[in-house]
Amino acid sequence: SVTLNGSHYKNKIVEIDGVSTFFYGPGLIRDQNPIINQVGNPIGSFYGLVADGYYRDSADAAPWGTNAKAGRIKFKDLNGDGQITGADRAVIGSPHPDFTGGLDLAVRHGGWEFSATVFGSFGNQIFNVQKYWEVFRYFDTNVRADRLTESWTPTHQNAKYPKLDASDSWSRQFSSYWVENGSYVRLRSLQVG
C-alpha cells in the first residue's frame, strides 16, 4: 500500500492595528533583529540587507564608505541614496514552507512486513544564526573547517565566505547571506517484521 498526504498554506499580514505597518519580532540576536512582521508579507519574515556577492577590489568598495572593503560582503543600495544603511533592509526570506508532505509505504508478503514513512518540507528558508560564531567569529571561537580554504581572496572571488578579517563588522550585518534553503526530506520510520 502507498499513502501520500500533503499540505500547503499561505499567510499574509493584512492589518496590524490600523496605524502601524510593521513590528519587529522577538528575535533580537546580539545587536540586530532578523525578524519583521510587516503588512503584505508572511508573519515572521526574515529581514535584512540584500547581499550581492563580494566587493572585487578597493575601487569597487570605495563609494560605499570605509567599512566596505575588497572581500567583504557587497550589499544592494535598495533606496538609491548612495549609502548602505538600515533604510536598505528588506524582507529577505520566509520560514514558511510552500509544501509539506509525507509518503507511507507498506509491503506484506507471507509472514513478512516492511513499512517506511518519508516526510518532506519544501520551499521554506532558515536564518542561520550560527554564522555569527562559525563564520564571523563574534567571539574567539572555533570556525567551520573549510573557512580557510573557502574564504574570499583576490584569486578566489566566488568564495563561500567573505575574506578572513577579524575586524569585519560590515559583513556581519544581517542580510540574505544568512538565509539558507530549509527544504528537506527525512525517513521518519523504517520497520521490518
N, C-alpha and C positions, 0 to 999 in steps of 0.2 A: 504494500500500500504506500501511497505517496500523498502527503497533505502539504499544501502550500498556503501560507497566510501572509498577509502584508498590510501595511497601513501607510497613510500619507496624510499630513496635515499642514496647514499654513496658519501662521498667526501674524497679525499686523496691529500695531497700536494705532487706534483711530482718534483717541482723545485722552488727555490726562486729567486735567482739572478745569478745562475751558480757558485757561490762561497760558500755562506752560506748554512748551512743545517738546521738552525732553527733561530727563533727570538721569543722573549717573547711578550706576549700580553700586552695590555694597562692596565691590571687589577692589578696594584700594590696595595696591601692591607697592610697597616702598613709598614712592612719592608720585605714583601715577595710577590712573584708573582705566582699565581696558574695556569697561562695560558701559553702554549707554542704552537707555530706553527712550526712544525718540519716535514721535508721530510719523507714521508711514513706514516704519521698519519693525522687524520682529523684536519681541521682548528679549532683553539680554544680549543685544547685538554687540559685536566686538568693535572697538572704536580706537582710532589712532591715525598716524600718518600713513601715507601710501608709499611704500618702498619701491624704488625704481632702479635696482642694481646697485653698483658702487661707483663712486667718483673715480674716473680713469686716471687723472693726474691733477696737479695743483691748478692748472688753468681751468679744468672742468669744475673744480670745487670753489675757486676764487670768488665768484659772485655771491655765494651763499654764506659768507662770514668766516670767522676764524675757526669755528668748530668743524666746518666742512673741510675734509682733507682727503687726499688720494687714499683709496682703500676703505674709506668709511661708507656707510650706507647712504645712498642718494635718495632724497625724498622729493615727491612732486609738490610743486607750488600750486595748490588747487585754487586758491583765490586770486592768483596772478599779481600779488603785490611785490614780488621780487624778494620775498623773505620766507624762510621756513619757520613758522610759529604754530602755536596751538590752534590758530584760525584755519590751518590747513588740514586739520583732522577730519576724518570722515568715517562712516560705517565701513569696516573692512572685513566683515565676516559674520557668520551666524552659527550658533551651536546646534541649531535645529536641523534634523535630517530631512532630506527630500522623500526618503522611503525607508521603511524598516520592514523586514520580512523574515520568515522562518520556513524551513523545509523539514518535515518529518518523514523519515523513510523507515519502512519495516519490511523484512523479508522472513517468511517462515517456510521451512522445508523439513518435513518429517518431525523429528523431535528438536530441531534447532531453530533458534530465532536470532535475528540480527536487527538492531534498530539504531538509528542515529538521528540527532537533531542538529541542524545547522541554522544559525541566526546571523543576520547581517544588518548593518546600518549604513546608508549611503547618502552622500551629499552634505553631511554635517562637517563642521570645522572645529578645531580646538585652538585655544590660545595657549601656546606652550610657554608658561611662565618659568619653566626650568632653564630656559635660555639665559635668564638673569645670572644664574650661577654657573652653568655648564659652558656657555659661550662668552659671556661678557665679564665673568669673574667679578661680580659685585663685591664679594669678599675674597680673601686669599684662599680659594678653594681649588679643588681639582676641576679639570675641564674635560670635555669629550676627548676620547682617544685620538680622533682624527683632526683635532683643532689645529695642530701644527702643519700637517700636510695639506689640509683643505682650506686654509686661510688665504685671503687675497694677497697677492704680490704683483709687482709690475708685469711679471711674465705669466701670472695665473689670475687673470682678471675676472673670469667667470667662476669664481670660487664659491664654495658652500657658505663660508663665513667671512666676515669683514677682516681687515688687516689686524694682525696681532698688535694691540696698542692698549696698555693698561690705563691710559688717560682718556680713552674714547667714550665719553658720556654722550656724544652725539648719536652714535649708532644704537645706543641703549634705549632711546626713546621708543615707546610702544608704537608699533607700526605693523603693516601687513607682513613684514619679515617674521613676526612671531606667530602668525596664523598658519596652521597646517591642516592638511586633509585628515579628517577624523573618521573616514569610512573604514569599515572592517567587516570581515566575515569570520565567524567563530564556530567551531564544532563544540556545541554545548554538552552533548552526551553521546556516548557510544556504548552499546551493550551487546554482548554475545551471550546467549544462554542455551 
